[in-house]
Amino acid sequence: MSTWSVTPKEDGLRLIYFLQSKSKTRYSARFWKRAVEKNLCKVNGKRERFGSKVLKEKDRVELEKNWAERMGEVPSLSCTILYEDEHLVIVDKPSGIVSDEDHFPSLFLTHRLDKETSGVFILAKNQVAKEAIMKLFKERAISKSYLALVEGSPKKDSGTIKSHLSRKSIYQGGTLWGSSPIGLEAITEWECLQRNPETSLILCKPKTGRMHQIRVHLKEMGCPILGDYQYNPSSKLSASRLHLHAWKIEFMHPFYSQPVSIEAPIPEIFSAEFLLTHSG
């Protein structure tokens, strides 16, 4: 049995966040909510069923000795870790993994990547770190660089796309976005890195973080991303996945005041399919 007494600094803290702060493991608030609902925690000698309970100074909190056993095996992080400190974990998210708490059960989501998009993904170890990173995203203080293997070739070598995005249609399992006179401002800077007769490799630096922003902007530029059958269903080129990769991310660490620059290795399939279409 683990037992703690609530300190003056912890007065007013919700039970799930209290347990999270006391644990040496990276379990999410949702994990501790389930633990409380399984009757694994006592407050002042009584079983507590609600993780939202607000604690008061000198409250006595007890956690069952076999809590880990009772909770069962916690899924491990199935991604390559690119960076980790006491506040953050930055991983290389594989294509096909959904950005949700079921795939990252012990961490806090700070942003999202589309299911088929791979690359740098920032996760937080606690609520404070989550809010700090989300604030940086909101202030556009995080620089993001994506690589996209697209169909066709842009007319220019570089440029900036500015538009407003809004929902164009909603269907079972998804939403299609597109530029319109109204909607959310979307800005993408881009540069063509390589060209061949059928495909091009484009570096994209989104200045805003709208849903499907890069996919929509490249499609409307006449260069849909290879494998993006949602926005280019009539594509004549086959691909095993969406060829969009969150390659690099840069920001000033909110707690250490030091620059952080992280790159996710470019998937081999990018080079393989670029060369394949080049030799075609």
C-alpha positions as CSV (number, residue, x, y, z in Angstrom):
1,M,0.0,0.0,0.0
2,S,1.4,3.4,-1.0
3,T,0.2,6.2,1.2
4,W,0.6,10.0,0.9
5,S,-0.5,13.1,2.7
6,V,-1.7,16.1,0.6
7,T,0.6,19.0,1.1
8,P,-0.4,22.7,1.0
9,K,0.9,23.0,-2.6
10,E,-1.3,20.0,-3.6
11,D,-4.5,21.5,-2.0
12,G,-7.2,21.7,-4.7
13,L,-5.6,19.1,-7.0
14,R,-7.8,16.5,-8.5
15,L,-7.2,12.9,-7.4
16,I,-6.1,11.6,-10.9
17,Y,-3.5,14.3,-11.2
18,F,-2.3,13.7,-7.7
19,L,-1.8,10.0,-8.4
20,Q,-0.1,10.9,-11.7
21,S,2.3,13.2,-9.9
22,K,3.2,10.5,-7.3
23,S,3.8,7.8,-9.8
24,K,7.3,7.2,-11.2
25,T,5.7,5.8,-14.4
26,R,4.4,7.7,-17.5
27,Y,0.7,6.8,-17.1
28,S,-1.9,9.2,-18.3
29,A,-4.7,10.9,-16.4
30,R,-7.2,8.6,-18.1
31,F,-5.2,5.6,-16.9
32,W,-5.5,6.8,-13.3
33,K,-9.2,7.5,-13.8
34,R,-9.7,3.8,-14.6
35,A,-7.6,2.8,-11.6
36,V,-9.8,4.9,-9.3
37,E,-12.9,3.4,-10.9
38,K,-11.6,-0.1,-10.2
39,N,-11.6,0.7,-6.4
40,L,-7.9,0.8,-6.1
41,C,-7.7,4.1,-4.2
42,K,-8.8,5.3,-0.8
43,V,-9.1,8.9,0.4
44,N,-9.2,9.3,4.2
45,G,-9.8,5.6,4.6
46,K,-12.8,5.4,2.2
47,R,-12.8,3.9,-1.3
48,E,-13.0,6.7,-3.8
49,R,-14.8,6.1,-7.1
50,F,-14.3,9.4,-8.8
51,G,-10.9,10.6,-10.2
52,S,-12.3,14.1,-10.3
53,K,-12.4,14.4,-6.5
54,V,-10.7,17.6,-5.3
55,L,-8.3,16.9,-2.6
56,K,-7.7,19.1,0.5
57,E,-4.6,19.7,2.5
58,K,-3.8,16.8,4.9
59,D,-6.1,14.4,3.1
60,R,-4.7,10.9,3.2
61,V,-4.5,9.1,-0.1
62,E,-3.8,5.3,-0.3
63,L,-3.2,3.2,-3.4
64,E,-3.5,-0.5,-3.3
65,K,-0.2,-2.4,-3.3
66,N,-1.2,-4.6,-6.3
67,W,-2.6,-1.7,-8.4
68,A,-0.4,-2.5,-11.4
69,E,-1.4,-6.2,-11.3
70,R,-5.1,-5.2,-11.0
71,M,-4.8,-2.8,-13.9
72,G,-3.3,-5.4,-16.2
73,E,-0.4,-5.0,-18.6
74,V,-0.1,-1.4,-19.9
75,P,0.6,-1.2,-23.6
76,S,4.2,-0.2,-24.3
77,L,5.2,2.7,-26.5
78,S,5.5,1.1,-30.0
79,C,7.4,4.0,-31.6
80,T,11.1,4.9,-31.9
81,I,11.9,7.6,-29.3
82,L,13.8,10.5,-30.8
83,Y,14.1,12.6,-27.7
84,E,13.1,12.3,-24.0
85,D,13.4,14.4,-20.9
86,E,11.4,14.7,-17.6
87,H,8.7,16.7,-19.4
88,L,8.5,15.4,-23.0
89,V,8.8,12.4,-25.2
90,I,9.2,13.0,-29.0
91,V,8.7,9.9,-31.1
92,D,8.8,8.8,-34.8
93,K,5.1,7.9,-35.4
94,P,4.8,5.2,-38.0
95,S,2.2,5.5,-40.8
96,G,-1.0,3.7,-39.9
97,I,-0.9,4.6,-36.2
98,V,-3.8,6.8,-35.0
99,S,-2.9,9.9,-32.9
100,D,-5.0,9.0,-29.8
101,E,-4.6,8.0,-26.2
102,D,-5.1,4.3,-27.0
103,H,-1.9,4.2,-28.9
104,F,-0.1,6.4,-26.4
105,P,-1.8,5.4,-23.2
106,S,0.8,6.7,-20.8
107,L,1.3,10.1,-22.3
108,F,-0.5,13.3,-23.2
109,L,-1.2,14.3,-26.8
110,T,-0.1,17.9,-27.7
111,H,-1.1,17.8,-31.3
112,R,-2.1,15.3,-34.0
113,L,-0.8,13.7,-37.2
114,D,-3.1,12.1,-39.7
115,K,-3.2,8.3,-39.4
116,E,-1.2,7.7,-42.6
117,T,1.3,10.5,-41.9
118,S,4.6,9.4,-40.3
119,G,7.2,11.3,-38.5
120,V,8.0,13.6,-35.5
121,F,5.2,13.6,-32.9
122,I,5.5,15.5,-29.6
123,L,4.0,13.9,-26.4
124,A,3.9,15.3,-22.9
125,K,4.5,13.4,-19.6
126,N,2.1,15.6,-17.6
127,Q,-0.7,18.1,-17.9
128,V,1.6,21.2,-17.4
129,A,3.9,20.1,-20.2
130,K,1.0,19.4,-22.5
131,E,-0.4,22.9,-21.9
132,A,3.1,24.4,-22.5
133,I,3.6,22.7,-25.8
134,M,0.0,23.5,-27.0
135,K,0.7,27.1,-26.2
136,L,3.8,27.1,-28.4
137,F,1.7,25.6,-31.2
138,K,-1.0,28.2,-30.8
139,E,1.6,31.0,-30.8
140,R,3.2,29.4,-34.0
141,A,6.5,29.1,-32.1
142,I,7.1,25.6,-33.3
143,S,8.7,25.3,-36.7
144,K,7.5,22.2,-38.7
145,S,9.0,20.7,-41.9
146,Y,7.3,18.0,-43.9
147,L,8.4,16.0,-46.9
148,A,5.8,15.1,-49.4
149,L,6.3,12.9,-52.5
150,V,3.7,14.2,-54.9
151,E,2.3,13.3,-58.3
152,G,3.4,15.6,-61.1
153,S,5.7,18.6,-60.9
154,P,5.1,22.2,-59.7
155,K,5.5,25.0,-62.2
156,K,7.8,27.0,-59.9
157,D,10.6,25.9,-57.6
158,S,9.2,27.4,-54.4
159,G,6.3,29.5,-53.1
160,T,3.8,30.3,-50.4
161,I,0.2,29.1,-50.5
162,K,-2.3,31.2,-48.5
163,S,-6.0,30.4,-48.3
164,H,-8.9,29.8,-46.0
165,L,-10.0,26.2,-45.4
166,S,-13.4,24.9,-44.6
167,R,-15.3,21.6,-44.7
168,K,-16.4,20.7,-48.2
169,S,-18.1,17.4,-47.4
170,I,-18.5,14.9,-44.6
171,Y,-18.8,11.2,-45.2
172,Q,-18.7,8.1,-43.1
173,G,-15.2,7.9,-41.6
174,G,-13.9,11.3,-42.7
175,T,-14.1,14.9,-43.8
176,L,-12.9,16.6,-46.9
177,W,-11.5,20.1,-46.7
178,G,-10.9,22.7,-49.3
179,S,-10.1,26.4,-49.9
180,S,-13.1,28.8,-49.7
181,P,-13.7,32.5,-49.2
182,I,-14.4,31.9,-45.6
183,G,-12.9,29.5,-43.1
184,L,-9.7,29.1,-41.2
185,E,-6.5,30.8,-42.4
186,A,-4.0,28.3,-43.8
187,I,-0.4,29.2,-44.9
188,T,2.1,26.8,-46.3
189,E,5.6,27.6,-47.5
190,W,7.0,25.0,-50.0
191,E,10.1,24.2,-52.0
192,C,10.6,21.6,-54.7
193,L,13.7,19.5,-53.8
194,Q,13.7,17.0,-56.7
195,R,11.7,16.4,-59.9
196,N,11.2,13.6,-62.3
197,P,8.6,12.9,-65.0
198,E,6.0,11.5,-62.7
199,T,6.7,12.6,-59.2
200,S,8.4,15.3,-57.2
201,L,9.8,15.6,-53.7
202,I,8.5,18.8,-52.0
203,L,9.5,20.3,-48.6
204,C,6.6,21.9,-46.9
205,K,6.7,24.3,-43.9
206,P,3.2,24.9,-42.6
207,K,2.8,28.2,-40.7
208,T,-0.6,27.2,-39.5
209,G,-1.9,23.8,-38.4
210,R,-5.2,23.2,-40.1
211,M,-6.7,19.9,-40.7
212,H,-5.4,18.3,-43.9
213,Q,-3.7,21.6,-44.7
214,I,-0.7,20.3,-46.7
215,R,-2.8,17.7,-48.4
216,V,-5.3,20.3,-49.6
217,H,-2.7,22.9,-50.6
218,L,-0.7,20.5,-52.7
219,K,-3.8,19.0,-54.3
220,E,-5.0,22.5,-55.3
221,M,-1.6,23.3,-56.6
222,G,-1.9,20.4,-59.0
223,C,0.5,18.1,-57.2
224,P,-1.6,15.7,-55.0
225,I,0.4,13.6,-52.5
226,L,1.2,10.1,-53.8
227,G,-1.1,7.7,-52.1
228,D,-3.6,10.3,-51.0
229,Y,-6.7,8.5,-52.4
230,Q,-8.9,10.6,-50.2
231,Y,-8.1,13.8,-52.1
232,N,-7.1,12.2,-55.4
233,P,-9.2,9.1,-55.8
234,S,-8.7,9.0,-59.6
235,S,-4.9,8.7,-59.3
236,K,-3.1,6.6,-62.0
237,L,-0.1,6.0,-59.7
238,S,-0.4,3.3,-57.1
239,A,1.2,3.7,-53.7
240,S,1.3,1.6,-50.5
241,R,0.7,4.6,-48.2
242,L,0.2,8.4,-48.0
243,H,3.7,9.8,-48.8
244,L,3.6,12.6,-46.2
245,H,6.3,12.6,-43.5
246,A,6.7,15.0,-40.6
247,W,10.5,15.3,-41.0
248,K,11.7,17.9,-38.7
249,I,10.5,20.1,-35.7
250,E,12.2,22.9,-33.9
251,F,11.2,25.0,-30.9
252,M,12.5,26.6,-27.7
253,H,12.1,24.2,-24.8
254,P,9.4,25.7,-22.5
255,F,11.1,24.5,-19.3
256,Y,14.8,24.6,-20.2
257,S,14.9,27.6,-22.5
258,Q,17.1,25.7,-24.9
259,P,16.6,25.1,-28.6
260,V,15.3,21.7,-29.5
261,S,15.7,20.4,-33.1
262,I,14.5,16.8,-33.9
263,E,14.5,14.9,-37.2
264,A,12.7,11.7,-38.0
265,P,14.5,9.4,-40.4
266,I,13.0,9.6,-43.9
267,P,11.1,6.3,-44.6
268,E,12.9,4.1,-47.1
269,I,9.7,3.7,-49.1
270,F,10.0,7.4,-50.0
271,S,13.3,6.9,-51.8
272,A,12.2,3.5,-53.2
273,E,9.0,4.8,-54.8
274,F,10.6,8.0,-56.0
275,L,13.3,6.0,-57.8
276,L,10.7,3.6,-59.1
277,T,8.7,6.4,-60.8
278,H,11.9,8.0,-62.0
279,S,13.0,4.9,-63.8
280,G,9.5,4.2,-65.1
